[in-house]
């Protein structure tokens, strides 16, 4: 009986730890995308990038950010 309880506890702890690491990486990915959006805006304002290209990049960065946030919210349930 002790072995079963220890096995279940170990499995639960590993699952919790893996979930925590996964959430951490998702959070970091969202932060990275937000940083890239900020840099893109700075490049656009300073004239380093063509406005049409910046709009294209911003669209895909926003899509990526939304998907990462959705994945993060689904994972917390």
C-alpha atoms as an extended CHARMM CRD file, in Angstrom:
* protein
*
        77  EXT
         1         1  UNK       CA              0.0000000000        0.0000000000        0.0000000000  PROA      1               0.0000000000
         2         2  UNK       CA              2.8630000000        2.3530000000        0.8580000000  PROA      2               0.0000000000
         3         3  UNK       CA              4.4700000000        1.7570000000       -2.5260000000  PROA      3               0.0000000000
         4         4  UNK       CA              1.2370000000        2.6090000000       -4.3480000000  PROA      4               0.0000000000
         5         5  UNK       CA              0.8160000000        5.8510000000       -2.4150000000  PROA      5               0.0000000000
         6         6  UNK       CA              4.4560000000        6.7900000000       -3.0240000000  PROA      6               0.0000000000
         7         7  UNK       CA              4.1320000000        5.9830000000       -6.7250000000  PROA      7               0.0000000000
         8         8  UNK       CA              0.9870000000        8.0930000000       -7.0970000000  PROA      8               0.0000000000
         9         9  UNK       CA              2.5860000000       10.9590000000       -5.1680000000  PROA      9               0.0000000000
        10        10  UNK       CA              5.7080000000       10.8420000000       -7.3230000000  PROA      10              0.0000000000
        11        11  UNK       CA              3.6360000000       10.8050000000      -10.5060000000  PROA      11              0.0000000000
        12        12  UNK       CA              1.5300000000       13.7500000000       -9.3250000000  PROA      12              0.0000000000
        13        13  UNK       CA              4.6490000000       15.7270000000       -8.4080000000  PROA      13              0.0000000000
        14        14  UNK       CA              6.2810000000       15.0580000000      -11.7930000000  PROA      14              0.0000000000
        15        15  UNK       CA              3.0990000000       16.0990000000      -13.5790000000  PROA      15              0.0000000000
        16        16  UNK       CA              2.8730000000       19.3210000000      -11.5650000000  PROA      16              0.0000000000
        17        17  UNK       CA              6.5530000000       20.1120000000      -12.1770000000  PROA      17              0.0000000000
        18        18  UNK       CA              6.2680000000       19.4720000000      -15.9200000000  PROA      18              0.0000000000
        19        19  UNK       CA              3.1600000000       21.6760000000      -16.0840000000  PROA      19              0.0000000000
        20        20  UNK       CA              4.9550000000       24.4700000000      -14.2180000000  PROA      20              0.0000000000
        21        21  UNK       CA              7.9280000000       24.3200000000      -16.5900000000  PROA      21              0.0000000000
        22        22  UNK       CA              5.5740000000       24.2960000000      -19.5990000000  PROA      22              0.0000000000
        23        23  UNK       CA              3.7190000000       27.3760000000      -18.2900000000  PROA      23              0.0000000000
        24        24  UNK       CA              7.0290000000       29.1410000000      -17.6700000000  PROA      24              0.0000000000
        25        25  UNK       CA              8.1640000000       28.5340000000      -21.2600000000  PROA      25              0.0000000000
        26        26  UNK       CA              4.8100000000       29.7120000000      -22.6380000000  PROA      26              0.0000000000
        27        27  UNK       CA              5.0990000000       32.9070000000      -20.5950000000  PROA      27              0.0000000000
        28        28  UNK       CA              8.6120000000       33.4960000000      -21.8680000000  PROA      28              0.0000000000
        29        29  UNK       CA              7.4750000000       32.9380000000      -25.4550000000  PROA      29              0.0000000000
        30        30  UNK       CA              4.6830000000       35.5250000000      -25.0470000000  PROA      30              0.0000000000
        31        31  UNK       CA              7.1860000000       37.9960000000      -23.5930000000  PROA      31              0.0000000000
        32        32  UNK       CA              9.5590000000       37.4120000000      -26.5150000000  PROA      32              0.0000000000
        33        33  UNK       CA              6.7970000000       38.0610000000      -29.0590000000  PROA      33              0.0000000000
        34        34  UNK       CA              5.7580000000       41.2370000000      -27.2260000000  PROA      34              0.0000000000
        35        35  UNK       CA              9.3810000000       42.4300000000      -27.2730000000  PROA      35              0.0000000000
        36        36  UNK       CA              9.5740000000       41.7470000000      -31.0080000000  PROA      36              0.0000000000
        37        37  UNK       CA              6.3820000000       43.7630000000      -31.5920000000  PROA      37              0.0000000000
        38        38  UNK       CA              7.8860000000       46.6720000000      -29.6670000000  PROA      38              0.0000000000
        39        39  UNK       CA             11.1120000000       46.5050000000      -31.7020000000  PROA      39              0.0000000000
        40        40  UNK       CA              9.0960000000       46.3620000000      -34.9170000000  PROA      40              0.0000000000
        41        41  UNK       CA              7.2310000000       49.5410000000      -33.9350000000  PROA      41              0.0000000000
        42        42  UNK       CA             10.5220000000       51.2650000000      -33.1270000000  PROA      42              0.0000000000
        43        43  UNK       CA             11.9530000000       50.2250000000      -36.4930000000  PROA      43              0.0000000000
        44        44  UNK       CA              8.8200000000       51.4780000000      -38.2470000000  PROA      44              0.0000000000
        45        45  UNK       CA              8.9130000000       54.8320000000      -36.4540000000  PROA      45              0.0000000000
        46        46  UNK       CA             12.6130000000       55.2960000000      -37.2230000000  PROA      46              0.0000000000
        47        47  UNK       CA             12.1240000000       54.3860000000      -40.8960000000  PROA      47              0.0000000000
        48        48  UNK       CA             14.3110000000       51.2540000000      -40.7750000000  PROA      48              0.0000000000
        49        49  UNK       CA             11.5810000000       49.0670000000      -42.2600000000  PROA      49              0.0000000000
        50        50  UNK       CA              9.0440000000       49.4760000000      -45.0310000000  PROA      50              0.0000000000
        51        51  UNK       CA              5.5580000000       50.1920000000      -43.5690000000  PROA      51              0.0000000000
        52        52  UNK       CA              3.8900000000       47.4160000000      -45.5920000000  PROA      52              0.0000000000
        53        53  UNK       CA              6.4650000000       44.8780000000      -44.4360000000  PROA      53              0.0000000000
        54        54  UNK       CA              6.1220000000       46.0650000000      -40.8300000000  PROA      54              0.0000000000
        55        55  UNK       CA              2.3450000000       45.6510000000      -41.0600000000  PROA      55              0.0000000000
        56        56  UNK       CA              2.8100000000       42.1120000000      -42.3560000000  PROA      56              0.0000000000
        57        57  UNK       CA              5.2420000000       41.2230000000      -39.5680000000  PROA      57              0.0000000000
        58        58  UNK       CA              3.0230000000       42.8200000000      -36.9080000000  PROA      58              0.0000000000
        59        59  UNK       CA              0.0340000000       40.8140000000      -38.1040000000  PROA      59              0.0000000000
        60        60  UNK       CA              1.8990000000       37.5170000000      -37.7110000000  PROA      60              0.0000000000
        61        61  UNK       CA              3.4210000000       38.5160000000      -34.3860000000  PROA      61              0.0000000000
        62        62  UNK       CA             -0.0600000000       39.3820000000      -33.0810000000  PROA      62              0.0000000000
        63        63  UNK       CA             -1.4240000000       36.0570000000      -34.3270000000  PROA      63              0.0000000000
        64        64  UNK       CA              1.4180000000       34.1970000000      -32.6330000000  PROA      64              0.0000000000
        65        65  UNK       CA              0.9040000000       36.0930000000      -29.3840000000  PROA      65              0.0000000000
        66        66  UNK       CA             -2.8280000000       35.3150000000      -29.3910000000  PROA      66              0.0000000000
        67        67  UNK       CA             -2.2060000000       31.6020000000      -30.0120000000  PROA      67              0.0000000000
        68        68  UNK       CA              0.3720000000       31.4150000000      -27.2320000000  PROA      68              0.0000000000
        69        69  UNK       CA             -1.9700000000       33.1610000000      -24.7940000000  PROA      69              0.0000000000
        70        70  UNK       CA             -4.8310000000       30.8270000000      -25.7380000000  PROA      70              0.0000000000
        71        71  UNK       CA             -2.5700000000       27.8190000000      -25.2450000000  PROA      71              0.0000000000
        72        72  UNK       CA             -1.4510000000       29.1670000000      -21.8870000000  PROA      72              0.0000000000
        73        73  UNK       CA             -5.0430000000       29.7240000000      -20.7380000000  PROA      73              0.0000000000
        74        74  UNK       CA             -6.1090000000       26.2320000000      -21.8830000000  PROA      74              0.0000000000
        75        75  UNK       CA             -3.1820000000       24.7070000000      -20.0380000000  PROA      75              0.0000000000
        76        76  UNK       CA             -4.1420000000       26.3730000000      -16.7300000000  PROA      76              0.0000000000
        77        77  UNK       CA             -7.5100000000       24.6460000000      -16.5670000000  PROA      77              0.0000000000
